[in-house]
Every structure is written in structure tokens, then in C-alpha cells.
Amino acid sequence: MPDKVSRRVALGLGAATAALVAAPRPALAAPAPGADPAADHAPLDPTQRIRQAYRTRTRQAGGVWHSHVARVDATGALRTVLADDADRVTHGYSVQKLAVAVAVLDAIDRGQLRLDQRLDLTADIILGGSGLYHLQTVWGDEVTVANFLTAMLLVSDNTAVRMCGRVVPALEINEILAAKGFTHTRVEPVANPYRFFLGVTTPRETHDLLWRLANGTLLSVGSTTFLLGVLRWINGYHDGIRRDMSSAERSRVATKYGADYDERGAARHEVGIVFDQTGAPALTYAFFADTLGDRDNYGGTHPAVRAHAHLGRVLFDTVGAGTAPAGVSRHTVAPFRPVDGG
């Protein structure tokens, strides 16, 4: 979510936006006349259910959507379920914090950093918008790399992005992403080498990042466990994909949300992984929507966020109990238990 003054002025969207102007959306089959949105849960096969729900809900939300959904089928193979303008290079906004976190954790995996390494949190680095550090009103803390990575992923803290830039500069982040095979996913460097704008990605590359992360082929076991543990924790973002889920169901979904706007309108994105009951990754989703209305509504009533919530329930219900074969990478989180102080 944005810092509405500094980011709007600094994005310099003129040339970048011209390159990213939405192309006509690929035609999707229209629902039958008089189709009822409640038919999202009709007795269709999983692929049909997801595609039907997507057609209905995105049409209701409006805007221009660029999306990718993939699902593990009954044979254990990953199949693309939905690819709607999936190679569109688009501003990822806070979804890009996933890529930034991957770069920092890669530096940790290579021994250049440690999760327990401490940095000072001073007033001059504080950035508004989403997050929690700017709410303190006084600063002078020492925080670990683990601390600001958690803040960046769990509550999308913008100051944490600047903290990441202090340990892995913008050009190095892009080098790491390139070395991992990402062609388009990049941050946008600025004059200060330790700061950057969050940059661009594509739905397909975001899927690739998520799937490789879930299968333990993107980062070390320790870094994978850390990153997925934060993304799956139930204190994270709930307005979208995870809205209509129990706490146990929410803990099976790793998700990251991003929201901002440009001169075309609002953008509301959400990407993530659904795990089966055994902890095996079963489905990835990457929904990028721009050219939307209701620009200043960052809550759960935004039409695109409502669409995410409906789609989340449908996606989750297609996963089932889990039949992943032995040897598949698995990730689990501890069940949530409330603690009353002490």
C-alpha cells in the first residue's frame, strides 16, 4: 500500500506507464446467459470451477486483469489452470516485497548476512504508508534482519524495504533475481544506491517464484522455512484470498498483497500458494488487477478485493485433503494457540 505523496511524485510513471499501457484483454468465454455468481461452487471439475469463478468475479470487479493460476492434478503434475495476459510486465507494488525478501535471504544463504545481524532504525529512514515502524513516533531501535523482513512480509512495512536496501543494494537485488532466472522481475534503482522503487514483474514469473519457493528450489531450507512461515501466519493479510476461511484454513495459504494507483486508476494485486493438509504445495495464484475504480479504498470492500475473497474460497476448495506422493517438498506451520500474557 502506498505512501501517497512521495511515491506518487517519485514514481515518474510517464515513460514507464507508456510501456505498460494495458493491451486488449484476451477474450474469455462468457458465462451462460443469466449465470448466477453462486454457481462458483457448482459441481464442475476444479479447472472449470476456477475459470468460471474468475470470469464472473473479474467482470464484476472491472479493471484490467493479468493473472496466472496453476494447480497440482491427481497425478501430481503441476498444470496451468488459468493464464490471462500472464506475461504482462506490470508494476507489482508491494507484491515485489517477495522478490526483495528472496534477494536478502539469498545473501544470507551465501554467508554475506545473518538473520540476527542488527541495524539501527533511525528517524531519517522512516517511510509512511503501510506498515508499523512509522507508527512508533520515536525511533532509535536496533532491529535484526529477521525483524524487518518479518515486518515487510507480514504487514507490508515500507520502511523495511529501505532497511533491505541497506544490506542488499538495488543493483545487487536485480543481479540476484537475474541469476535466479527471472527476466522481468526487478526493482527500480534511484540515485541513492541503497534505495529503490519496487519495480515490475509478470504473473507468470511470480508463479515461478512462488512454486520454486514452495518446492525448496529457490532458497536454502532455512530461508524457505522462514519466508513461508511468515507468509502463512494468520496475523497477516486477511481482506482478500483468506477472508472467508477458518484460522486453520488460513494457515494453509501463504499470501502477499499489493495496492497502489497510477493515472489509469487503482491497482489491487494478490499472489500466493495454497498447501494441502500434508503441507505439500497444491496451487499457486497470481492476480494483478489495474485500471480499477475506488482508488482510495484499501479495505475489504474494494471490488477487486471482494473478487480475491470469492476466488480464494474457490481455489482453496479445489485443493482437497491432499494426495501428494512421497518425496514432495512439504512445509508446515504450528497451529495457532492464543496466549493470555504471563
C-alpha positions as CSV (number, residue, x, y, z in Angstrom):
1,M,0.0,0.0,0.0
2,P,1.3,3.4,-0.8
3,D,2.9,6.4,0.7
4,K,0.5,8.6,-1.3
5,V,2.7,11.7,-1.5
6,S,6.3,10.7,-2.0
7,R,5.6,7.7,-4.2
8,R,3.1,9.3,-6.4
9,V,5.5,12.1,-7.2
10,A,8.6,10.0,-7.4
11,L,7.3,7.1,-9.5
12,G,7.8,9.1,-12.7
13,L,5.3,6.9,-14.4
14,G,5.3,8.8,-17.7
15,A,7.7,6.6,-19.7
16,A,7.2,3.5,-17.7
17,T,3.4,3.7,-17.9
18,A,3.5,4.2,-21.6
19,A,5.4,0.9,-21.9
20,L,2.9,-0.8,-19.6
21,V,-0.4,0.5,-21.0
22,A,-2.8,-2.4,-20.9
23,A,-3.3,-4.2,-24.1
24,P,-6.7,-5.5,-25.0
25,R,-7.6,-8.3,-22.7
26,P,-7.7,-11.8,-24.2
27,A,-11.2,-13.0,-24.8
28,L,-12.5,-15.4,-22.2
29,A,-15.7,-17.4,-22.8
30,A,-18.7,-15.6,-21.5
31,P,-20.8,-17.3,-18.8
32,A,-24.2,-18.7,-19.9
33,P,-27.0,-16.1,-20.1
34,G,-28.4,-15.5,-16.6
35,A,-25.5,-17.2,-14.9
36,D,-25.7,-16.9,-11.1
37,P,-22.5,-15.9,-9.3
38,A,-23.5,-18.5,-6.7
39,A,-22.6,-21.1,-9.4
40,D,-19.0,-20.6,-8.4
41,H,-19.5,-23.8,-6.3
42,A,-21.3,-25.8,-8.9
43,P,-20.3,-29.4,-9.4
44,L,-17.7,-28.7,-12.1
45,D,-14.2,-30.1,-12.2
46,P,-11.6,-28.0,-10.4
47,T,-10.3,-26.3,-13.6
48,Q,-13.8,-25.4,-14.8
49,R,-14.7,-24.1,-11.3
50,I,-11.7,-21.8,-11.1
51,R,-12.2,-20.5,-14.6
52,Q,-15.9,-19.9,-14.2
53,A,-15.3,-18.1,-10.9
54,Y,-12.6,-16.0,-12.4
55,R,-14.7,-14.9,-15.4
56,T,-17.6,-13.9,-13.2
57,R,-15.8,-12.2,-10.4
58,T,-13.3,-10.2,-12.5
59,R,-16.1,-9.0,-14.8
60,Q,-18.0,-7.7,-11.7
61,A,-14.8,-6.1,-10.3
62,G,-14.0,-4.3,-13.5
63,G,-10.5,-3.1,-14.5
64,V,-7.9,-5.0,-16.4
65,W,-6.6,-8.2,-15.0
66,H,-3.3,-10.1,-15.6
67,S,-3.4,-13.5,-13.9
68,H,-1.9,-16.9,-13.6
69,V,-3.2,-19.9,-11.6
70,A,-1.6,-23.4,-11.6
71,R,-2.8,-26.5,-9.7
72,V,-1.3,-29.9,-8.9
73,D,-3.6,-32.5,-10.6
74,A,-4.5,-36.0,-9.4
75,T,-1.3,-37.4,-11.0
76,G,0.9,-35.0,-9.0
77,A,1.7,-32.9,-12.1
78,L,1.5,-29.1,-12.0
79,R,-1.0,-27.8,-14.6
80,T,-1.7,-24.3,-15.7
81,V,-5.4,-23.7,-14.9
82,L,-5.6,-20.0,-16.0
83,A,-3.3,-17.7,-17.9
84,D,-4.9,-14.4,-18.6
85,D,-2.3,-11.9,-20.1
86,A,0.1,-13.8,-17.8
87,D,3.3,-12.3,-19.4
88,R,2.2,-8.7,-18.9
89,V,5.1,-6.7,-17.4
90,T,3.3,-4.7,-14.7
91,H,4.1,-2.7,-11.5
92,G,4.0,-5.3,-8.7
93,Y,3.8,-2.7,-5.9
94,S,4.0,-4.4,-2.5
95,V,3.9,-7.9,-4.1
96,Q,7.5,-7.1,-5.1
97,K,8.5,-7.3,-1.4
98,L,8.5,-11.0,-2.0
99,A,11.3,-10.6,-4.6
100,V,13.2,-8.2,-2.3
101,A,13.0,-10.7,0.6
102,V,14.2,-13.5,-1.7
103,A,17.3,-11.4,-2.6
104,V,18.1,-10.7,1.1
105,L,17.7,-14.3,2.0
106,D,19.9,-15.3,-0.9
107,A,22.6,-13.1,0.5
108,I,22.1,-14.9,3.9
109,D,22.3,-18.3,2.2
110,R,25.7,-17.2,0.7
111,G,27.0,-16.1,4.1
112,Q,27.1,-12.4,3.4
113,L,24.4,-11.6,6.0
114,R,22.8,-13.2,9.1
115,L,19.2,-13.1,10.2
116,D,20.4,-12.0,13.6
117,Q,22.5,-9.1,12.2
118,R,21.4,-5.8,13.8
119,L,20.8,-2.4,12.2
120,D,19.8,0.9,13.7
121,L,16.3,2.2,13.0
122,T,16.6,6.0,12.8
123,A,14.1,8.7,12.1
124,D,15.6,9.6,8.7
125,I,14.8,6.2,7.2
126,I,11.2,6.0,8.2
127,L,8.7,5.8,5.4
128,G,4.9,6.1,5.7
129,G,2.1,4.2,4.1
130,S,1.7,0.6,5.0
131,G,3.5,-1.0,8.0
132,L,4.2,-0.4,11.6
133,Y,7.5,1.3,12.2
134,H,6.2,4.8,11.3
135,L,3.6,4.4,14.0
136,Q,6.2,4.4,16.8
137,T,6.6,8.2,16.7
138,V,10.1,7.8,18.3
139,W,13.0,5.8,16.9
140,G,16.4,4.7,17.9
141,D,15.8,0.9,17.9
142,E,18.3,-1.7,16.9
143,V,16.5,-4.4,14.9
144,T,17.6,-7.6,13.3
145,V,17.4,-8.5,9.7
146,A,14.8,-11.1,10.7
147,N,12.8,-8.4,12.4
148,F,12.4,-6.1,9.4
149,L,11.9,-9.0,6.9
150,T,9.0,-10.2,9.1
151,A,7.6,-6.6,9.2
152,M,7.9,-6.3,5.4
153,L,6.2,-9.6,4.7
154,L,3.6,-9.8,7.4
155,V,2.3,-6.1,7.5
156,S,3.9,-4.9,4.2
157,D,6.1,-2.3,6.0
158,N,7.6,0.3,3.7
159,T,10.4,1.3,6.0
160,A,11.5,-2.3,6.0
161,V,12.1,-2.0,2.2
162,R,14.6,0.7,3.0
163,M,16.2,-1.5,5.6
164,C,16.6,-4.2,3.0
165,G,18.3,-1.8,0.7
166,R,20.9,-1.0,3.4
167,V,22.1,-4.6,3.4
168,V,21.5,-5.6,-0.3
169,P,21.6,-2.5,-2.6
170,A,19.2,-2.2,-5.6
171,L,21.6,-3.3,-8.3
172,E,22.6,-6.4,-6.3
173,I,18.9,-7.3,-5.8
174,N,18.5,-7.2,-9.6
175,E,21.6,-9.2,-10.1
176,I,20.4,-11.9,-7.7
177,L,17.0,-12.0,-9.4
178,A,18.6,-12.3,-12.8
179,A,20.9,-15.1,-11.6
180,K,17.8,-17.0,-10.4
181,G,16.4,-16.8,-13.9
182,F,13.9,-14.0,-13.6
183,T,13.8,-11.9,-16.8
184,H,11.4,-9.2,-15.8
185,T,11.1,-9.1,-12.0
186,R,13.2,-6.2,-11.0
187,V,13.3,-3.3,-8.5
188,E,13.8,0.2,-9.9
189,P,17.1,1.8,-8.8
190,V,17.3,5.5,-7.9
191,A,20.2,7.9,-7.3
192,N,20.8,6.6,-3.8
193,P,22.2,3.0,-4.4
194,Y,20.6,1.8,-1.1
195,R,17.1,2.8,-2.0
196,F,14.8,1.9,-4.8
197,F,11.2,1.7,-6.0
198,L,9.6,-1.7,-6.0
199,G,9.5,-2.2,-9.8
200,V,7.9,-4.7,-12.1
201,T,7.1,-8.3,-12.6
202,T,4.8,-10.6,-14.5
203,P,2.1,-13.0,-13.3
204,R,4.0,-16.0,-14.8
205,E,7.3,-15.0,-13.2
206,T,5.6,-14.5,-9.9
207,H,4.1,-18.0,-10.2
208,D,7.6,-19.3,-10.9
209,L,9.0,-17.6,-7.8
210,L,6.2,-19.0,-5.6
211,W,6.4,-22.5,-7.0
212,R,10.2,-22.7,-6.6
213,L,9.9,-21.3,-3.2
214,A,7.3,-23.8,-2.1
215,N,9.4,-26.7,-3.5
216,G,12.6,-25.6,-1.9
217,T,14.5,-24.9,-5.1
218,L,14.8,-21.1,-4.7
219,L,16.4,-20.7,-1.3
220,S,18.0,-22.9,1.4
221,V,15.8,-25.0,3.7
222,G,16.3,-22.5,6.5
223,S,15.4,-19.4,4.4
224,T,12.5,-21.2,2.8
225,T,11.1,-22.2,6.2
226,F,11.5,-18.6,7.5
227,L,9.9,-17.0,4.5
228,L,6.9,-19.4,4.2
229,G,6.4,-19.3,8.0
230,V,5.8,-15.5,7.8
231,L,3.6,-15.6,4.7
232,R,1.4,-18.4,6.2
233,W,1.0,-16.9,9.6
234,I,-2.6,-16.0,10.5
235,N,-1.8,-12.5,11.7
236,G,-1.1,-11.4,8.1
237,Y,-3.4,-10.0,5.4
238,H,-7.0,-11.3,5.5
239,D,-9.1,-9.0,3.3
240,G,-8.6,-10.9,0.1
241,I,-7.9,-14.6,-0.6
242,R,-8.0,-15.7,3.0
243,R,-11.1,-13.7,4.1
244,D,-13.7,-16.5,4.1
245,M,-11.5,-19.1,5.8
246,S,-11.1,-20.5,9.2
247,S,-7.9,-19.9,11.1
248,A,-6.7,-23.4,10.3
249,E,-7.5,-22.9,6.6
250,R,-5.7,-19.5,6.6
251,S,-2.6,-21.2,7.9
252,R,-2.5,-23.3,4.7
253,V,-2.3,-20.2,2.5
254,A,0.9,-18.2,2.0
255,T,-0.2,-14.8,0.6
256,K,1.2,-11.3,-0.3
257,Y,-1.0,-8.3,-1.2
258,G,-0.1,-5.1,-3.1
259,A,-2.1,-2.0,-3.7
260,D,-1.4,1.4,-5.2
261,Y,-2.6,3.6,-8.1
262,D,-1.4,5.5,-11.2
263,E,-3.1,7.8,-13.7
264,R,-5.1,4.8,-15.1
265,G,-6.7,4.1,-11.8
266,A,-6.3,1.8,-8.8
267,A,-4.2,-1.4,-8.7
268,R,-5.1,-4.3,-6.4
269,H,-2.9,-7.4,-6.5
270,E,-2.6,-10.6,-4.5
271,V,-0.3,-13.7,-5.0
272,G,0.4,-16.8,-3.1
273,I,0.4,-20.6,-2.5
274,V,-2.2,-23.0,-1.2
275,F,-0.9,-26.0,0.6
276,D,-2.7,-29.3,1.1
277,Q,-3.3,-30.9,4.5
278,T,0.0,-32.7,4.4
279,G,1.9,-29.4,3.8
280,A,2.6,-30.0,0.1
281,P,2.1,-27.1,-2.2
282,A,-1.0,-27.7,-4.3
283,L,-1.8,-24.4,-6.1
284,T,-0.3,-21.0,-6.9
285,Y,-2.2,-17.9,-7.8
286,A,-1.1,-14.5,-9.1
287,F,-3.8,-11.9,-9.6
288,F,-2.7,-8.5,-10.8
289,A,-5.5,-6.0,-11.5
290,D,-5.2,-2.4,-12.5
291,T,-7.2,0.4,-14.2
292,L,-9.7,-0.1,-11.4
293,G,-12.0,2.4,-9.7
294,D,-12.5,3.2,-6.0
295,R,-8.9,4.4,-5.9
296,D,-8.6,5.4,-2.3
297,N,-10.4,2.4,-0.8
298,Y,-7.7,0.0,0.5
299,G,-10.2,-2.1,2.5
300,G,-12.1,-5.3,2.0
301,T,-15.0,-3.6,0.2
302,H,-12.9,-2.7,-2.8
303,P,-14.5,-4.6,-5.8
304,A,-11.2,-6.3,-6.8
305,V,-10.5,-7.3,-3.2
306,R,-14.0,-8.8,-3.0
307,A,-13.2,-10.7,-6.1
308,H,-10.0,-12.0,-4.4
309,A,-12.0,-13.2,-1.5
310,H,-14.5,-15.1,-3.6
311,L,-11.7,-16.6,-5.7
312,G,-9.8,-17.6,-2.6
313,R,-12.6,-19.8,-1.3
314,V,-13.0,-21.4,-4.7
315,L,-9.2,-22.0,-5.0
316,F,-9.0,-23.5,-1.5
317,D,-11.9,-25.8,-2.0
318,T,-10.4,-27.4,-5.2
319,V,-7.3,-28.5,-3.3
320,G,-9.0,-31.1,-1.1
321,A,-7.4,-33.3,1.5
322,G,-4.1,-33.7,-0.2
323,T,-2.7,-36.7,-2.1
324,A,0.8,-35.6,-2.9
325,P,3.2,-38.5,-3.4
326,A,6.1,-39.3,-1.0
327,G,9.2,-37.2,-1.6
328,V,7.4,-34.0,-2.4
329,S,8.6,-30.9,-0.6
330,R,6.4,-30.1,2.4
331,H,6.1,-27.1,4.7
332,T,4.1,-26.9,7.9
333,V,3.4,-24.2,10.5
334,A,2.5,-24.7,14.1
335,P,-1.2,-24.4,14.9
336,F,-2.2,-21.0,16.3
337,R,-2.7,-21.0,20.0
338,P,-3.8,-17.8,21.9
339,V,-1.6,-16.8,24.8
340,D,-3.0,-14.6,27.6
341,G,0.3,-13.0,28.7
342,G,2.2,-14.4,31.7
